[in-house]
Amino acid sequence: MTTATLLSAASFFALACVVLAMLLCTLRLMIGPAAQDRVLALDTLWMCAMLLALVLGIRQGSQIYFEAALIIALLGFVSTIALAKFLMRGEVIE
């Protein structure tokens, strides 16, 4: 088994695992019994989206996916903080 074949198989496996995790997070987001469960599922979902962009960047060998992953990480962090603040205080901007 060559190195290129091994890398291709490993990246396909990682891609499948990330997509499965995204599906499970989406399921938790839809049926979560509490708002905190939904926020945690959304937090995990943007993290999985960032990982998906990184795996696609490694698989395709393109720099644009890494920049997209950085933007997803920044926006996901800010949105998680805003949602957590909203759940704690009932308002985002004081």
C-alpha positions as CSV (number, residue, x, y, z in Angstrom):
1,M,0.0,0.0,0.0
2,T,1.5,3.3,-1.1
3,T,1.6,6.5,1.0
4,A,-0.8,8.2,-1.3
5,T,-3.4,5.4,-1.1
6,L,-3.0,5.4,2.7
7,L,-3.5,9.1,2.9
8,S,-6.5,8.9,0.6
9,A,-8.1,6.2,2.7
10,A,-7.4,8.0,6.0
11,S,-8.8,11.3,4.7
12,F,-12.0,9.5,3.4
13,F,-12.4,7.8,6.8
14,A,-12.0,11.1,8.6
15,L,-14.5,12.8,6.2
16,A,-17.0,10.0,6.9
17,C,-16.6,10.4,10.7
18,V,-17.0,14.2,10.6
19,V,-20.1,13.9,8.4
20,L,-21.6,11.3,10.8
21,A,-20.8,13.6,13.8
22,M,-22.5,16.5,12.0
23,L,-25.6,14.3,11.4
24,L,-25.8,13.4,15.1
25,C,-25.3,17.0,16.1
26,T,-28.1,18.0,13.8
27,L,-30.3,15.4,15.3
28,R,-29.6,16.7,18.8
29,L,-30.2,20.2,17.7
30,M,-33.6,19.3,16.4
31,I,-34.8,17.1,19.3
32,G,-32.8,18.6,22.2
33,P,-35.0,18.8,25.3
34,A,-33.5,22.0,26.6
35,A,-32.1,25.1,25.2
36,Q,-28.7,24.4,26.7
37,D,-28.6,21.1,24.8
38,R,-29.4,22.9,21.5
39,V,-26.6,25.5,22.1
40,L,-24.1,22.7,22.9
41,A,-25.2,20.9,19.7
42,L,-24.8,24.1,17.7
43,D,-21.4,24.6,19.2
44,T,-20.3,21.1,18.2
45,L,-21.9,21.5,14.8
46,W,-19.7,24.6,13.9
47,M,-16.7,22.7,15.2
48,C,-17.5,19.8,12.9
49,A,-18.0,22.2,10.0
50,M,-14.5,23.6,10.7
51,L,-13.0,20.1,10.8
52,L,-14.8,19.3,7.6
53,A,-13.2,22.3,5.9
54,L,-9.8,21.3,7.2
55,V,-10.2,17.7,6.0
56,L,-11.3,18.9,2.6
57,G,-8.3,21.3,2.5
58,I,-5.9,18.4,3.2
59,R,-7.7,16.2,0.7
60,Q,-7.8,18.8,-2.1
61,G,-4.5,20.5,-1.2
62,S,-6.0,23.9,-1.4
63,Q,-5.4,26.9,0.8
64,I,-8.9,28.3,0.6
65,Y,-10.3,25.6,2.8
66,F,-8.0,26.6,5.6
67,E,-9.1,30.2,5.4
68,A,-12.7,29.1,5.4
69,A,-12.0,27.0,8.5
70,L,-10.6,30.0,10.2
71,I,-13.6,32.1,9.4
72,I,-15.9,29.4,10.6
73,A,-14.0,29.1,13.9
74,L,-14.2,32.9,14.5
75,L,-17.9,33.2,13.8
76,G,-18.7,30.0,15.7
77,F,-16.9,31.2,18.8
78,V,-18.6,34.6,18.8
79,S,-22.1,33.0,18.2
80,T,-21.6,30.5,21.0
81,I,-20.7,33.3,23.4
82,A,-23.7,35.4,22.3
83,L,-26.1,32.4,22.7
84,A,-24.7,31.6,26.1
85,K,-25.0,35.2,27.3
86,F,-28.5,35.3,26.0
87,L,-29.4,32.1,27.9
88,M,-27.9,33.4,31.1
89,R,-29.2,37.0,31.1
90,G,-31.9,37.1,28.5
91,E,-30.2,39.8,26.5
92,V,-27.1,40.0,24.4
93,I,-26.3,43.7,24.3
94,E,-26.4,45.5,27.7
